[in-house]
Amino acid sequence: MIEAFFMAISPSYLFYMTIGVLLGLVVGTLPGLTATMGTALLVPFTFGLPTGEGIAMLGGLYVCAMFSDAIPACLVNTPGTPAAMATGFDGHPMVKQGRGQEAIVAACFGSALGTIFGAICYLLLAWPMIAIALKFGPPQFFWLGIFALTIIGSLAGDSILKGLAGAAIGIMISCIGISHAAEVNRYTLNIPELRGGVSLVAALIGVFAVPQVLNMILNIKKEEFVAEYKSEPGVILSTIKKVMSTPIHNLRSAVIGAFIGILPGAGSPIAAIVSYNEALRWSKDKSQYGKGDIRGVTASEIANNAAAPAAMIPLVTLGVPGSAPAAVIAGALMLRGLNPGPELFATDGSLVYSFGWSLLIAGIVVFFIGMFATPLLTRIIKIPLRVLAPLIMFLAIIGAYAIRNNIFDVYLMLLIGVFVFLVRRIGFHPGPIGLGFILGPIIEPNLVQALYISHAVGVQKVFFSGSVNLILIALSILSVSAVAISKFRSKNNTN
């Protein structure tokens, strides 16, 4: 590990890793350009580099893209990736209150804390943590998805029923395509393009970006800008102090992110959603969540960035990627003749550990670059709405098209966007719709697989036995109960 540290701080490693960070800043800021797409596009350009430097460059892009996707989520309420959806719940209200710089600084510093914690877990706890992750199978992932769904209660606004209905709509949209159970077409309306399902990124851009653009168009005569912004001295330091004043909240978010990160297939979106839900559940003052609470931003960003390095743990220990970008990095290693897994861990440990050190250092570099870029990035909200609205729509169309190079995804994005815009007018919140769409592809396949297993051993043994299942069930019940009690108390206080 010591040898790997000196490799990671060598000038060549630091140079290429920093280049990756700068590319990640661009990739994450543009809606639709995900960390997965960015790493995939960068792989061919790393072939001319030594293996260590090439992998460090990919890691730098991955880490920074996980932060910079929060920039459009906060500034214009358009999450750059699914992982940033929860960041926008409080980040955009902060911007509307004139606290745009504070929101971006909190996201950047929280991202750095999460990345450093996840990288430390990668370096020190790979084998012990993977032993716990191996206990997760289809039933456990199903209950994890159900637990993540309990955040609906905090996103629903004044009506729980509308929140549940919104989540149901999101899940139904995610069900479009070929069924996981019977391999039959569902909701495709005999349209061939729908058989492959709805693109996740295109749908989320439709849920969040298109309604925002339509609102901007309606408000052009009333408002000139997204929000007021005045650069104030000392915001960076005061925000860092504010974030550090909640150490238990920060540690909880980091632990949740790192643990969920090592679960293959769970990924950063689940980490961010669960962390936000737990931050809300354990908070003594829940009234400000969703209205511009800095803890909502840090809960999401610390968790999804802790999940990024942690997702590499199953890759280097078992050969199983913990996330889509990890799968791309696995492909980059295999193209060089290296097989991720126990063999790589045993024969080329210096490479494995130097990558971990590069991820940790990348977290620090992201912080400094983010702090330098924050005043410039925040000025996006000062672009007049008549210019910003078409610019966001242009980027949204490019992002929706680029995922699968399919113009049909653009049509779906626009259709979903108009639908969400209309239902928002009658009190629906877009959050539950996006949440349902993200969790649908996690809940349904694992439910189907678990049901197949239950045919042999019984439903009770598969779903309602085992410590992990029981813990997740208990947490789901506690989360729902906490929301119900909070709503009941607030209703009584109002009366």
Secondary structure, 3 states (H helix, E strand, C coil): CHHHHHHHCCHHHHHHHHHHHHHHHHHHHCCCCCHHHHHHHHHHHHCCCCHHHHHHHHHHHHHHHHHHCHHHHHHHCCCCCHHHHHHHHHHHHHHHCCCHHHHHHHHHHHHHHHHHHHHHHHHHCHHHHHHHHCCCCHHHHHHHHHHHHCCHHHHCCCCHHHHHHHHHHHHHHHCCEECCCCCCEECCCCCHHHHHCCCHHHHHHHHHHHHHHHHHHHCCCCCCCCCCCCCCCCHHHHHHHHHHCCHHHHHHHHHHHHHHHCCCCCHHHHHHHHHHHHHHHHCCCCCCCCCCCHHHHHHHHHHHHHHHHHCCHHHHHHCCCCCHHHHHHHHHHHHCCCCCCHHHHHHCHHHHHHHHHHHHHHHHHHHHHHHHHHHHHHHHHHCCHHHHHHHHHHHHHHHHHHHHCCHHHHHHHHHHHHHHHHHHCCCCCHHHHHHHHHHHHHHHHHHHHHHHHHHHHCHHHHHCCCHHHHHHHHHHHHHHHHHHHHHHHHHHHHC
